[in-house]
Amino acid sequence: MFRSAVRALKMQHIALDSQGGARICNGLGIMRACLETQKLEQLEARMDKIADRVARDRTNVARERTSHP
């Protein structure tokens, strides 16, 4: 995504001064950080679901063992 954004800027032959370039790089860095945060939150939610399922399965197995002598 970031490479394509930079490529698009190059293709438009935009003459950027160093301040403009710095602003673009800063903006892309912020976008990347936001996407990484979003991905980490998605992974955390998936891990919570897996942990809940494992705990539930272990509880069910323990119940089955105690109910069948």
N, C-alpha and C positions, 0 to 999 in steps of 0.2 A: 504494500500500500504506500509506504513512504517513498520507495524507489520510484513508483509510478508518479507520485506527486512531484518529485524532483525532476523526473523525465519530462513531465508535462510543462514544467516551468522552462526547461531548456528548449523544448520544442517551440514554445511561443517566442523565443528569442527576446526574453525580457532582460533588459539591462538593469541589474540590481546593484545598488551601492552596498557597502559592507553592513550598514545599519539595517537595510531591508533584508539582506541575507540572514543576518543574525535573528531578526524577528521571525522569519520563516522557519529557521532551524529551531528556535525556541518553541514556536507553535507546534511543529512536528514532534518535538520532544514531549510536550504536554499531551498531545494526542496519544502518543505511544504509552505514556504513563497511565493515562485513563483506560486505554484498552487492556493493559496488563493488569490493572486493578480490577477491571470488570471480569477478566478471565480468571483471576485468582478467586474472586467471589463466587463465580460459577463452579469452580473446582471445589471450593469449600462446601457449597451446598450439596454437590454430588457425594463428597466424602461423608457428610452428615447422614445422607440417606443410606449409604452403604453401612455405616456404623450402626444406624438404627435397625437395619435389616439383620445384620449379624447378631446384634443383641437379642432381637426377637426370636431368631432361629435358635440361638443357644438356650433361651428360656423354654422354648417349645420342646427341645430335645431333653432338657432336664425334667420337664413335666412328664414326658413320655417314659423316661427311665423310672421315675418314682411311682407312676401309676401302674406299671407292668412289672410285678416282682419276679 
